[in-house]
Amino acid sequence: MVPTDPLAGFAGCPVLVVGDLILDEYVWGTVSRVSPEAPVPVVEVGRRSYAAGGAANVAANVAGLGGRAALVGLVGADAGGERVCGCVAESDVAVSPVPDPARPTTTKTRVIAHGQQVVRFDHEVTTPVHGPVRDALLARAKEQLGGVRACVLSDYGKGVVTPEVAGELIAAATAMGVPVVVDPKGVDYGKYRGAAVVKPNQSEAARALNRELHDDRAVAAAAAELIGTLGGRTAVLVTRGPAGMMLFEPGRPPFHVPALAREVYDVTGAGDTVTAALALALGSGLPLTTGCQLAAAAAAVVVGKRGTAALSAGELRGQLARTA
């Protein structure tokens, strides 16, 4: 059962988010003709808008839900870095960017006409962070660990969450009694050993194990294998879209949380919302099962919005009331 007011402990709960900062750029326009140069639409640009994505969106969701978010990640020495930090600051997130002159700020540019995405451009360098930049990133993150009650590793595969970075941060957090929630990417789950919970979606889990996961039994077997890779003490939460979520904790039966969304407009950023809700739940002392229930309700709100989106504690309370 979800407590009467499970969000009470979210207020002011300090959470550190470390990972890949992404600038989401939206180019809005209209299409009235096809190019004479090639069979492609000509988009007449009307405006541009920007949002904080990746780890920055996780932090924005933490702040929106009432937590106190600190954010550490890389930016390039460019306008994109200034923009993503500006977007984050507007969300009441304390951002500590580490500049890396060798790479641009990761930017996803989506061209949208008449409510439909026409094309997306990605501007990025995904080589693993190393040397003095990595050392600065780790030092900045470790400085923040002593003042938080939960930590998130938001891995979008853009080079920040390397095995060295993940290993050192998880070890440091564990020594301080700070639970770590991981939103994973790629196939090397060994680098997340020691985390409290790792949250792949079903496709990510399948990719990590190089096999299809067609049913509940296959998902359960995959989770057991991942738990073994993670050292045997880390929980695995597999998100499954319309099929809800399955939580697998070592030594306990699986815990299923059904999907709650009634209308799905856009799944962009829903995983970030789930991660933020889980971190706040653990940071405020709630059981992981309750955190999963709250995360499912939070995701139901966000998928009803368009584009990269965060939510507020009021919106989540409304969703919980509707499903009580």
JOJOZI-V291321 format. One record per backbone hydrogen bond with DSSP energy under -1.0 kcal/mol. NH is the residue of the N-H (numbers start at 0). CO is the residue of the C=O. Records with the same first field share a line. If there is no record, write none. Layout:
BEGIN
NH=CO ; CO
END
This chain:
BEGIN
7=4
9=6
11=65
12=9
14=67
15=149
16=69
17=151
18=71
19=153
21=52
22=105
23=50
24=107
25=48
26=109
27=46
28=111
29=43
34=39
39=37
41=32
43=29
45=27
46=27
48=25
50=23
52=21
54=19
55=52
57=53
58=54
59=55
60=56
61=57
62=58
63=59
64=60
65=62
66=61
67=12
69=14
70=93
71=16
74=97
77=75
81=77
82=78
83=79
84=80
85=81
86=82
87=83
88=84
89=85
90=87
91=88
92=87
93=68
94=92
95=70
97=72
99=74
102=99
106=122
107=22
108=120
109=24
110=118
111=26
112=115
113=28
115=112
117=110
120=108
122=106
128=158
133=129
134=130
135=131
136=132
137=133
138=134
139=135
140=136
141=137
142=138
144=140
146=143
147=144
148=13
150=178
151=15
152=180
153=17
154=182
161=159
165=161
166=162
167=163
168=164
169=165
170=166
171=167
172=168
173=169
174=170
175=171
176=173
177=172
180=150
181=196
182=152
188=186
191=188
192=189
193=229
194=191
195=179
196=179
197=234
198=181
201=238
204=200
205=201
206=202
207=203
208=204
210=205
218=214
219=215
220=216
221=217
222=218
223=219
224=220
225=221
226=222
227=223
228=224
229=225
230=227
231=226
234=195
235=247
236=197
237=245
238=199
239=243
242=239
243=240
244=256
245=237
246=254
247=235
251=248
254=246
256=244
264=302
265=302
269=266
272=268
273=269
274=270
275=271
276=272
277=273
278=274
279=275
280=276
281=277
282=278
283=279
284=281
285=280
290=286
291=287
292=288
293=289
294=290
295=291
296=292
297=293
298=294
299=295
300=296
301=297
302=298
303=300
304=301
312=63
315=311
316=312
317=313
318=314
319=315
320=316
321=317
322=318
END
